[in-house]
Amino acid sequence: MCAHYESVKDPKRLAQAFGVQPVAGVKDDVWPTYTSTFVRRPREAGGEAVPEREAVAGSFGLIPHWAQDTRIARQTYNARSETVGEKASFRDAWRLGRFCIIPAEAIYEPDWRSGKAEPRRISRADGQPMGLAGIWTGWRSPQGEVLRSFSMLTIAADQHPLMSQFNRPEDEKRMVVVLPEHAYAAWLRATAIEAAVYLRPYPAQGLRLEA
């Protein structure tokens, strides 16, 4: 599970790592329901005038079209890859192939080995931004406003040398999906059937744990 992360705010790093320009009104210290940046492939992509990727502002926590308000985002910021195609909150976005990349400088996970939760910062060992696999959707409010939102996909981490250390000892160990750069374009183009091949654990030696 990941409920707290640092988004990429440096325009140069966003452009170099993800090929997008920054959007206004987003936070870089992100918690559920906060508005931050995600990267998607525009519906019209492929033509000369439309880029292959765009940065979009959205709520951290998926808000399905049937929600009455935005409060559900407090519970939908992570989507289990094993059940994302079945859960009511996520299945439409998954079925429609609304895949996105969430730019992150680092994620935070609770370390319980001392007996109490101590937040630990985790980033890429090479200093490059993380591209986290996610899904996105749009929600129309009763007033007619359209709000974008997104969720991080998670996978089992019981056997991961680093990520298995986090969360309560009795809880299942989970981790977000850190995509390799060479998979960015394919992930954004993938169908629900093709997506499973990208939902793999990132090597522990490629991650850096900080106090």
Order of alpha helices (4+ residues) and beta strands (2+ residues): beta-alpha-beta-beta-beta-beta-alpha-beta-beta-beta-beta-beta-alpha-beta
